[in-house]
């Protein structure tokens, strides 16, 4: 009788410790860090986000959601071609866009874009890459250059195993990233540093000078072209 009671108590204690251990494990917070590397200069650059998560979880996908300012854009057709050709997949990542698709608009006239970059999380660290371009700015009489600060992205994690300590994201992710997992969860992280781009802006004070030079060169080139045509016709008539 006593032996049976001891066994029952031992089983209950074991179950209690297993339950406590499960709760402790489930409450572990993910330690995530994100760093940004910008490749290229000028109006066309590549953003490479390096994501590191200390507590590696199997069967998970990671995504970066970036709200671009109107001065920057991702070319929808370019991203489609990169996915088709498998170029972005060298980084094992896929990128897509929601929002403004007209690449010819000036920054002051364009709407914002939401870019999603997603990838399979096969280890504790992965790289997510997307090509970004700058829009032209309208000329002004006060600033020769304009600084654009890239906003910090939202880090998302989607796993087969439920991560209940983090809320389900309500962000409007684009396809195909939104279809990879049923639920994406927003993960807090530490960002290494901000990235600021300096963009040249035209000066309205130079409008008269530029217009005069352009008009003069147009007239000069037209006169040279007329002279060449006239000379060619004269030589042709003499030959006949």
Buried (B, 14 or more C-beta within 10 A) or exposed (E): EEEEEEEEEEEEEEEEEEEEEEEEEEEEEBEBBBBBEEEEEEBEBEBBBBBBBEEEBEEBBBBBBBBBBBBBBBBBEBBEEBBEEEEBEEBBBBBBBBBBBEBEBEBEEBEBBBBBBBBBBBEEBBBBBBBBBBBBBEBEEEBEEBEBEBEBBBBBBBBEEEBEEBEEBEBEBBEEBBEBBEEBBBBEBEBEEEBEBEBBBBBEEEEEEEEEEEEEEEEEEEEEEEEEEEEEEEEEEEEE
